[in-house]
Amino acid sequence: MSLEDLYAKPAHLIRRAHQISWAIFLDECADYNLTPVQYAALAAIEAKEPTDATRLSALIAFDRATIGNVLERLERRDLIRRVPDTEDKRQKLLYLSDAGRKLLKDVEAAVDTVQNRIVAPLTREERELFLQLLTRITKVNNNITSAPLGNSD
């Protein structure tokens, strides 16, 4: 196989697109000391507060085994609070702190810029088609991953 063949494969292109999107996010959000996964966790906690780690991992399609590390970092920065559930003391409920709410508000413009930079090489029509196709690929293949996107209810 030639390198040109490798470079044209969908899996290779998706991996490269992921690297590029991560790099753009880190570039635009450097002042906020935030990763894409941390941002997704904060946004999902805000949307579904209170939630727990298992539900959060499904909400953002992130591996349950490693979501705890993300939450520990966010808690150390006082961006979230973990509070024992009154009905099940083994479970902790996740809440955004005031600092977490402020960070989400402050980073919003930078995250919008990230999204625009990712699709900047495409025309408006190409962007719409790209997002439709990417959405279809992720929806159809959702359940074959180790971290499927779960039901948000």
Residue frames as a rotation matrix with the C-alpha (Angstrom) as fourth column:
MET 1
0.583 0.812 0.000 0.00
0.812 -0.583 0.000 0.00
0.000 0.000 -1.000 0.00
SER 2
-0.314 -0.651 0.691 1.24
0.607 -0.698 -0.381 3.47
0.730 0.299 0.614 -0.82
LEU 3
-0.807 0.000 -0.590 1.13
0.498 -0.535 -0.682 6.39
-0.316 -0.845 0.432 1.57
GLU 4
-0.825 0.555 -0.108 -1.36
-0.528 -0.688 0.497 8.03
0.202 0.467 0.861 -0.76
ASP 5
-0.229 0.743 -0.629 -3.64
0.089 0.659 0.747 5.03
0.969 0.115 -0.218 -0.21
LEU 6
-0.445 0.000 -0.896 -3.20
0.876 0.209 -0.435 5.31
0.188 -0.978 -0.093 3.56
TYR 7
-0.937 -0.022 -0.348 -3.85
0.135 -0.943 -0.304 9.05
-0.321 -0.331 0.887 3.53
ALA 8
-0.669 0.722 -0.177 -7.11
-0.551 -0.321 0.770 8.54
0.499 0.613 0.613 1.58
LYS 9
-0.544 0.461 -0.701 -8.60
0.526 0.838 0.143 6.02
0.654 -0.292 -0.698 4.02
PRO 10
0.329 0.780 0.532 -11.60
-0.011 -0.560 0.829 7.28
0.944 -0.279 -0.176 6.05
ALA 11
0.782 -0.030 -0.622 -10.18
0.604 0.282 0.746 6.05
0.153 -0.959 0.239 9.37
HIS 12
-0.289 -0.952 -0.098 -6.92
0.957 -0.288 -0.019 7.88
-0.010 -0.100 0.995 8.79
LEU 13
-0.508 0.139 0.850 -8.71
0.279 -0.907 0.315 11.07
0.815 0.397 0.422 7.76
ILE 14
0.635 0.771 0.058 -11.03
0.135 -0.184 0.974 10.91
0.761 -0.610 -0.221 10.78
ARG 15
0.466 -0.556 -0.688 -8.04
0.880 0.211 0.425 10.42
-0.091 -0.804 0.588 13.10
ARG 16
-0.609 -0.727 0.316 -6.28
0.766 -0.643 -0.002 13.40
0.205 0.241 0.949 11.51
ALA 17
-0.104 0.663 0.741 -9.44
0.110 -0.733 0.671 15.52
0.989 0.151 0.003 11.73
HIS 18
0.800 0.355 -0.483 -9.67
0.470 0.131 0.873 14.64
0.373 -0.926 -0.062 15.43
GLN 19
-0.055 -0.909 -0.412 -6.04
0.984 -0.119 0.132 15.70
-0.169 -0.398 0.901 15.95
ILE 20
-0.671 -0.176 0.721 -6.71
0.470 -0.852 0.230 18.96
0.574 0.493 0.654 14.15
SER 21
0.317 0.873 0.370 -9.91
0.124 -0.425 0.897 19.69
0.940 -0.239 -0.243 16.07
TRP 22
0.660 -0.168 -0.732 -8.14
0.750 0.197 0.631 18.99
0.038 -0.966 0.256 19.38
ALA 23
-0.416 -0.909 -0.024 -5.25
0.907 -0.417 0.052 21.28
-0.057 -0.001 0.998 18.41
ILE 24
-0.426 0.347 0.836 -7.61
0.239 -0.848 0.474 24.09
0.873 0.401 0.278 17.40
PHE 25
0.683 0.711 -0.168 -9.53
0.311 -0.075 0.947 23.74
0.661 -0.699 -0.273 20.67
LEU 26
0.380 -0.609 -0.697 -6.34
0.902 0.078 0.424 23.87
-0.204 -0.790 0.579 22.74
ASP 27
-0.633 -0.616 0.469 -5.13
0.726 -0.682 0.085 26.88
0.268 0.394 0.879 20.75
GLU 28
-0.222 0.641 0.735 -8.35
0.077 -0.740 0.669 28.87
0.972 0.205 0.115 21.10
CYS 29
0.772 0.635 0.020 -9.00
-0.027 0.001 1.000 27.86
0.634 -0.773 0.018 24.72
ALA 30
-0.083 -0.921 -0.382 -5.42
0.568 0.271 -0.777 28.08
0.819 -0.281 0.500 26.04
ASP 31
-0.593 -0.155 0.790 -6.29
-0.367 -0.821 -0.437 31.00
0.717 -0.549 0.430 28.31
TYR 32
0.304 0.848 0.435 -8.95
-0.859 0.047 0.510 28.86
0.412 -0.528 0.743 30.02
ASN 33
-0.701 -0.655 0.282 -6.80
-0.713 0.642 -0.282 25.77
0.003 -0.398 -0.917 30.74
LEU 34
0.137 0.879 0.457 -9.57
-0.593 0.442 -0.673 23.54
-0.793 -0.179 0.582 29.44
THR 35
-0.917 -0.358 0.176 -9.61
-0.103 0.638 0.763 20.41
-0.385 0.682 -0.622 27.26
PRO 36
-0.574 0.739 -0.353 -12.43
-0.589 -0.074 0.805 19.46
0.569 0.670 0.478 24.89
VAL 37
-0.306 0.458 -0.835 -13.53
0.472 0.834 0.285 16.64
0.827 -0.307 -0.472 27.22
GLN 38
-0.735 0.017 -0.678 -13.52
0.638 -0.320 -0.700 18.93
-0.229 -0.947 0.225 30.25
TYR 39
-0.862 0.451 -0.232 -15.59
-0.495 -0.848 0.188 21.46
-0.112 0.277 0.954 28.31
ALA 40
-0.400 0.734 -0.549 -18.07
-0.271 0.477 0.836 18.76
0.875 0.483 0.008 27.25
ALA 41
-0.454 0.196 -0.869 -18.35
0.766 0.584 -0.269 17.55
0.455 -0.788 -0.415 30.85
LEU 42
-0.866 0.111 -0.488 -19.03
0.239 -0.766 -0.597 21.05
-0.440 -0.634 0.636 32.17
ALA 43
-0.730 0.613 -0.302 -21.60
-0.657 -0.509 0.556 21.76
0.187 0.605 0.774 29.46
ALA 44
-0.325 0.615 -0.719 -23.39
0.054 0.771 0.635 18.44
0.944 0.168 -0.284 30.07
ILE 45
-0.630 0.090 -0.771 -23.42
0.774 0.159 -0.613 18.93
0.067 -0.983 -0.170 33.85
GLU 46
-0.896 0.305 -0.323 -24.92
-0.221 -0.936 -0.273 22.37
-0.386 -0.174 0.906 33.33
ALA 47
-0.564 0.694 -0.448 -27.57
-0.650 -0.038 0.759 20.98
0.509 0.719 0.472 30.97
LYS 48
0.152 0.615 -0.774 -28.54
-0.027 0.785 0.618 17.99
0.988 -0.073 0.136 33.15
GLU 49
-0.809 -0.537 0.239 -27.73
-0.196 -0.137 -0.971 19.17
0.554 -0.833 0.006 36.67
PRO 50
0.023 -0.852 0.523 -27.68
-0.841 0.266 0.471 17.28
-0.541 -0.451 -0.710 38.91
THR 51
0.702 0.087 -0.707 -26.27
-0.507 0.758 -0.411 14.21
0.500 0.647 0.576 37.23
ASP 52
0.671 -0.540 0.508 -23.89
-0.247 0.483 0.840 11.44
-0.699 -0.689 0.191 38.20
ALA 53
-0.261 -0.922 -0.285 -20.66
-0.646 -0.053 0.762 10.20
-0.718 0.383 -0.582 36.64
THR 54
-0.569 0.080 0.818 -22.25
0.427 0.879 0.212 7.23
-0.703 0.470 -0.534 34.88
ARG 55
0.526 0.827 0.198 -24.94
0.666 -0.255 -0.701 9.35
-0.529 0.500 -0.685 33.27
LEU 56
0.529 -0.410 -0.742 -22.39
-0.444 -0.880 0.169 12.04
-0.723 0.240 -0.648 32.42
SER 57
-0.562 -0.793 0.236 -20.20
-0.224 0.420 0.879 9.53
-0.796 0.442 -0.414 30.60
ALA 58
-0.250 0.561 0.789 -23.22
0.838 0.533 -0.113 8.54
-0.484 0.633 -0.603 28.47
LEU 59
0.694 0.580 -0.426 -24.19
0.355 -0.791 -0.498 12.17
-0.626 0.194 -0.755 27.86
ILE 60
0.494 -0.586 -0.642 -20.78
-0.714 -0.695 0.084 13.01
-0.495 0.417 -0.762 26.38
ALA 61
0.966 -0.086 -0.243 -19.89
-0.079 0.797 -0.599 9.54
0.245 0.598 0.763 25.00
PHE 62
0.056 -0.965 0.254 -16.83
-0.820 -0.190 -0.540 9.25
0.570 -0.178 -0.802 27.20
ASP 63
-0.159 -0.208 -0.965 -15.44
0.099 0.969 -0.225 6.08
0.982 -0.131 -0.133 28.71
ARG 64
0.794 0.574 0.201 -16.87
-0.162 -0.118 0.980 5.43
0.586 -0.810 -0.001 32.20
ALA 65
0.599 -0.617 -0.510 -13.56
0.788 0.566 0.242 4.06
0.139 -0.547 0.825 33.43
THR 66
-0.463 -0.883 0.076 -11.77
0.867 -0.469 -0.170 7.38
0.186 -0.013 0.982 32.87
ILE 67
0.239 0.609 0.756 -14.52
0.339 -0.782 0.523 9.95
0.910 0.132 -0.394 33.51
GLY 68
0.801 0.055 -0.596 -13.45
0.598 -0.054 0.800 9.98
0.012 -0.997 -0.076 37.17
ASN 69
-0.236 -0.963 -0.134 -10.07
0.927 -0.264 0.267 11.46
-0.292 -0.061 0.954 36.25
VAL 70
-0.455 0.165 0.875 -11.78
0.487 -0.777 0.400 14.27
0.746 0.608 0.273 34.36
LEU 71
0.605 0.787 0.123 -14.09
0.280 -0.354 0.892 14.95
0.745 -0.505 -0.434 37.29
GLU 72
0.462 -0.523 -0.716 -11.19
0.855 0.050 0.515 14.96
-0.234 -0.851 0.471 39.76
ARG 73
-0.614 -0.725 0.312 -9.42
0.785 -0.600 0.151 17.64
0.078 0.338 0.938 37.72
LEU 74
-0.198 0.630 0.751 -12.57
0.237 -0.712 0.660 19.75
0.951 0.309 -0.008 37.49
GLU 75
0.777 0.490 -0.395 -13.22
0.460 -0.013 0.888 19.37
0.430 -0.871 -0.235 41.21
ARG 76
0.025 -0.864 -0.502 -9.61
0.969 -0.102 0.224 20.32
-0.244 -0.492 0.835 42.08
ARG 77
-0.812 -0.309 0.496 -10.13
0.481 -0.835 0.267 23.52
0.331 0.455 0.826 40.10
ASP 78
-0.660 0.636 -0.400 -13.40
0.259 -0.308 -0.915 24.15
-0.705 -0.708 0.039 41.99
LEU 79
-0.837 0.366 -0.407 -15.39
-0.536 -0.403 0.741 24.04
0.107 0.839 0.534 38.73
ILE 80
0.000 0.844 -0.536 -17.74
-0.230 0.521 0.822 21.30
0.973 0.124 0.194 39.96
ARG 81
-0.373 -0.016 0.928 -19.06
-0.924 0.100 -0.370 19.96
-0.087 -0.995 -0.053 43.23
ARG 82
-0.412 0.266 -0.872 -19.65
-0.105 0.936 0.335 16.27
0.905 0.229 -0.358 43.97
VAL 83
-0.424 0.417 0.804 -22.35
-0.902 -0.271 -0.335 15.82
0.078 -0.868 0.491 46.59
PRO 84
-0.984 0.104 0.143 -23.55
0.076 0.979 -0.190 12.48
-0.160 -0.176 -0.971 48.03
ASP 85
-0.470 0.878 -0.088 -27.01
-0.213 -0.016 0.977 11.57
0.857 0.478 0.194 46.77
THR 86
-0.450 0.359 0.818 -29.52
-0.893 -0.171 -0.416 11.72
-0.009 -0.918 0.398 49.63
GLU 87
0.648 0.761 -0.007 -31.21
-0.760 0.646 -0.075 8.53
-0.053 0.054 0.997 48.34
ASP 88
0.892 -0.437 -0.115 -28.03
0.400 0.883 -0.247 6.56
0.210 0.175 0.962 47.57
LYS 89
0.806 -0.578 -0.131 -24.98
-0.309 -0.598 0.739 7.63
-0.505 -0.555 -0.661 49.58
ARG 90
0.125 -0.785 0.607 -22.68
0.546 0.565 0.619 5.53
-0.828 0.254 0.499 47.33
GLN 91
0.122 0.024 0.992 -23.51
0.970 -0.216 -0.114 7.80
0.211 0.976 -0.049 44.41
LYS 92
-0.422 -0.282 -0.862 -22.33
0.480 -0.876 0.052 11.38
-0.770 -0.391 0.505 44.08
LEU 93
0.613 0.669 0.420 -24.30
0.755 -0.341 -0.560 13.99
-0.232 0.660 -0.714 42.21
LEU 94
-0.494 -0.839 0.226 -22.49
0.858 -0.431 0.279 16.52
-0.136 0.332 0.933 40.06
TYR 95
0.741 0.627 -0.241 -23.17
0.593 -0.779 -0.204 20.24
-0.316 0.008 -0.949 40.17
LEU 96
0.086 -0.681 0.727 -21.40
0.625 -0.531 -0.572 23.17
0.776 0.504 0.380 38.56
SER 97
-0.138 -0.202 -0.970 -19.85
0.880 -0.475 -0.026 25.60
-0.455 -0.856 0.243 40.98
ASP 98
0.762 0.347 -0.546 -20.15
0.149 -0.915 -0.375 29.34
-0.630 0.205 -0.749 40.45
ALA 99
-0.119 -0.899 -0.421 -16.62
-0.520 -0.305 0.798 29.24
-0.846 0.314 -0.431 39.01
GLY 100
-0.644 -0.061 0.763 -17.69
0.456 0.770 0.446 26.48
-0.615 0.635 -0.468 36.60
ARG 101
0.440 0.870 0.222 -20.67
0.780 -0.248 -0.574 28.51
-0.444 0.426 -0.788 35.41
LYS 102
0.613 -0.285 -0.736 -18.45
-0.290 -0.949 0.126 31.55
-0.735 0.136 -0.665 34.93
LEU 103
-0.496 -0.861 0.114 -15.87
-0.240 0.262 0.935 29.54
-0.834 0.437 -0.337 32.98
LEU 104
-0.289 0.461 0.839 -18.53
0.818 0.575 -0.035 28.13
-0.498 0.676 -0.543 30.66
LYS 105
0.785 0.591 -0.186 -19.80
0.443 -0.745 -0.499 31.64
-0.433 0.309 -0.847 29.98
ASP 106
0.379 -0.726 -0.574 -16.29
-0.447 -0.687 0.573 33.04
-0.810 0.040 -0.585 29.52
VAL 107
-0.590 -0.712 0.381 -15.15
-0.083 0.523 0.848 30.29
-0.803 0.468 -0.368 27.13
GLU 108
0.304 0.859 0.411 -18.28
0.362 0.295 -0.884 30.38
-0.881 0.418 -0.222 24.93
ALA 109
0.769 -0.027 -0.638 -16.87
-0.507 -0.634 -0.584 32.74
-0.389 0.773 -0.501 22.29
ALA 110
-0.297 -0.950 -0.098 -13.62
-0.876 0.230 0.424 30.76
-0.380 0.212 -0.901 22.06
VAL 111
-0.465 0.198 0.863 -15.55
0.137 0.979 -0.151 27.49
-0.875 0.048 -0.482 21.62
ASP 112
0.699 0.714 -0.039 -17.61
0.127 -0.178 -0.976 29.09
-0.703 0.677 -0.215 18.84
THR 113
0.401 -0.654 -0.642 -14.36
-0.877 -0.477 -0.061 30.15
-0.266 0.587 -0.764 17.18
VAL 114
-0.563 -0.572 0.597 -13.10
-0.425 0.820 0.384 26.56
-0.709 -0.037 -0.704 17.43
GLN 115
0.095 0.694 0.714 -16.16
0.404 0.628 -0.665 25.29
-0.910 0.352 -0.221 15.60
ASN 116
0.875 0.250 -0.414 -15.78
-0.202 -0.591 -0.781 27.91
-0.440 0.767 -0.467 12.88
ARG 117
0.032 -0.950 -0.311 -12.06
-0.928 -0.144 0.343 27.23
-0.371 0.278 -0.886 12.41
ILE 118
-0.386 -0.162 0.908 -12.64
-0.079 0.987 0.143 23.50
-0.919 -0.016 -0.394 12.05
VAL 119
0.198 0.588 0.784 -15.00
0.759 0.415 -0.502 23.94
-0.621 0.694 -0.364 9.11
ALA 120
0.229 -0.143 -0.963 -13.43
-0.211 -0.973 0.094 27.12
-0.950 0.181 -0.253 7.72
PRO 121
-0.790 -0.602 -0.119 -12.07
-0.224 0.102 0.969 25.40
-0.571 0.792 -0.215 4.57
LEU 122
-0.613 0.632 0.474 -15.63
0.769 0.616 0.172 24.44
-0.183 0.470 -0.864 3.56
THR 123
-0.767 0.501 0.401 -18.35
-0.173 -0.763 0.623 26.50
0.618 0.408 0.671 1.90
ARG 124
-0.475 0.681 0.556 -21.64
-0.849 -0.190 -0.493 26.97
-0.230 -0.707 0.669 3.75
GLU 125
0.525 0.702 -0.481 -23.23
-0.814 0.580 -0.041 24.19
0.250 0.413 0.876 1.68
GLU 126
-0.026 -0.634 -0.773 -20.26
-0.164 0.765 -0.623 21.88
0.986 0.110 -0.124 2.26
ARG 127
-0.830 -0.260 0.493 -20.42
-0.490 -0.081 -0.868 22.56
0.266 -0.962 -0.060 6.01
GLU 128
0.027 0.942 0.335 -24.08
-0.970 0.106 -0.220 21.57
-0.243 -0.319 0.916 6.14
LEU 129
0.640 0.174 -0.749 -23.44
-0.510 0.825 -0.244 18.39
0.575 0.538 0.616 4.15
PHE 130
-0.401 -0.878 -0.262 -20.32
-0.241 0.377 -0.894 17.55
0.884 -0.295 -0.363 6.18
LEU 131
-0.727 0.154 0.669 -22.24
-0.684 -0.080 -0.725 17.85
-0.059 -0.985 0.163 9.45
GLN 132
0.408 0.911 -0.066 -25.17
-0.910 0.398 -0.118 15.81
-0.081 0.108 0.991 8.11
LEU 133
0.467 -0.293 -0.834 -22.85
-0.308 0.831 -0.464 13.01
0.829 0.474 0.298 6.98
LEU 134
-0.660 -0.749 0.064 -20.76
-0.279 0.165 -0.946 13.06
0.697 -0.642 -0.318 10.15
THR 135
-0.349 0.643 0.681 -23.95
-0.912 -0.067 -0.404 12.96
-0.214 -0.763 0.610 12.22
ARG 136
0.657 0.611 -0.442 -25.19
-0.713 0.694 -0.100 9.96
0.246 0.381 0.891 10.25
ILE 137
0.014 -0.744 -0.668 -21.89
-0.183 0.655 -0.734 8.10
0.983 0.132 -0.127 10.64
THR 138
-0.834 -0.397 0.384 -21.84
-0.411 -0.018 -0.911 8.68
0.369 -0.918 -0.149 14.40
LYS 139
-0.065 0.889 0.454 -25.51
-0.969 0.053 -0.243 7.81
-0.240 -0.455 0.857 14.93
VAL 140
0.649 0.345 -0.678 -25.45
-0.596 0.784 -0.171 4.62
0.473 0.516 0.715 12.87
ASN 141
0.081 -0.744 -0.663 -22.24
0.142 0.667 -0.731 3.41
0.987 -0.035 0.159 14.52
ASN 142
0.136 -0.001 0.991 -22.95
-0.787 -0.607 0.107 4.71
0.601 -0.795 -0.084 18.03
ASN 143
0.768 0.346 0.539 -23.49
-0.633 0.539 0.556 1.37
-0.098 -0.768 0.633 19.73
ILE 144
0.801 -0.519 -0.299 -20.31
0.336 0.802 -0.494 -0.29
0.496 0.295 0.817 18.48
THR 145
-0.015 -0.836 0.549 -18.07
-0.279 -0.524 -0.805 1.96
0.960 -0.165 -0.225 20.59
SER 146
-0.425 -0.225 -0.877 -16.89
0.724 0.496 -0.478 1.42
0.543 -0.838 -0.048 24.14
ALA 147
-0.715 0.200 -0.670 -18.45
0.396 -0.674 -0.624 4.77
-0.576 -0.711 0.403 25.03
PRO 148
-0.441 0.603 0.665 -21.72
0.799 -0.074 0.597 5.20
0.409 0.794 -0.449 23.14
LEU 149
-0.861 0.307 0.406 -23.66
-0.370 -0.925 -0.086 8.42
0.350 -0.224 0.910 23.35
GLY 150
-0.794 0.546 -0.266 -26.49
0.606 0.679 -0.414 7.64
-0.046 -0.490 -0.870 25.75
ASN 151
0.106 0.942 0.317 -30.00
0.759 -0.283 0.587 8.81
0.643 0.179 -0.745 26.23
SER 152
-0.748 -0.432 0.503 -30.11
0.110 -0.829 -0.548 12.32
0.654 -0.355 0.668 27.66
ASP 153
0.176 0.886 0.428 -33.34
-0.503 -0.293 0.813 11.72
0.846 -0.358 0.394 29.61
